[in-house]
């Protein structure tokens, strides 16, 4: 029997890099690169980075592009 998928509570505000990739995509490495490029604010606890859902939502909103013909 396969192991159950890791479920993240919708109410959970701080997400690990892995959880951010699982919820928002596109990958864990994408979010790590955003942290290293200082494109996104984060909390560092020891070796672990935590991302605030509100900051991720703001970042994604600012990345939207519209094309006008």
N, C-alpha and C positions, 0 to 999 in steps of 0.2 A: 504494500500500500504506500503511495507517495506521501511525502511529508506535506502537511498543510502549508499553504502559501502564507507568507508573512503579511498580515493585515495591519494597516496603519489607521488609527482612529481619526475620523474626520475632525475631531476636536483638538487633536494634538497640534500644537503651534510650532514647536521646534522639530525639525527633521534632520536626520543624518544625511550625508551625501548620497548614500545608497537609497534611502527612502525617497529622497528628492527625485532621483532617477526613476524609481519605480512609479511614482505618482505623476510626475510632470514630463518624464522623458527628457531628452532623447537618450541620455546615458549617464552613468555615474561619472565618467570622465569629463563629459560636458560640464557638469556642475563643479568638478574639481578645477577645471580650467577657468571657469568664471571666478572662483575664489582666488586662484593664483594671479589672475589678471586684475584683481580688485574691481571687478565689474559688479560685484554683489557683496553686500555686508554679510558678516558671519560671526559666529561665536566659536572660539576655540577652547576646548576643554581637554587639556593634555594633548593627545595625538588626534583627537576627534574634532571635526568641524560640524557645527550645527547651523542650519539655515532656517530662518523665520519664514513661514508660509506667506506672510504679508509682503515681505521683501521679494520673494520669488514671484508672487503675483504682480507686484509693481514692475519688476524687471521684465517679465514677459509682456506686460502691457506696453512698456516702452519699446520693445523690440518689434512691435507690429509695424508693417509697412503697407502703405496704400499706394497704388499706381493710378495716376490720372492720365488719360489719353487726350 
